[in-house]
Amino acid sequence: EDAKTEDDRPTKVDVLLRPAGDAPILKKKKWQVDSAKTVEWVVGFLRKLLKCEDSDSLFLYVNQAFAPSPDRDIGSLYECFGSDEKLVLHYAKTQAWG
C-alpha cells in the first residue's frame, strides 16, 4: 500500500503559466494554486485572465508534451511532472503539441 497520504501533498502548488504559439503573454506568470483544484479550473481561470470569448479554444499542456485530463488535480500533476518546486503549464489558443 502506498504510504503517502493526501495530507503529505503541498496544499498550494506554484504554477508557472507559459504561452505557446500565438497565445498572449500574461503580465503575471506564476500563481499559487490549491493542489486540489483541477486542470479544468486552471483553464477557466486562464480564460478569464486572457479575456477569452466562449468560442475561443484554449489548450493546456504539461511538459510541452500532452494535454492533461480536465478532471486531473494540480497536486497529482505536480507530483508527477513538477520540477524546481513548481509546475510549468503551457497554454495555447491552437493545439500546439500532442
Secondary structure by P-SEA (a helix, b strand, c coil): cccccccccccccbbbbbbcccbbbbccccccccccccaaaaaaaaaaaacccccbbbbbbccccccccccccaaaaaaccccccbbbbbbccccccc
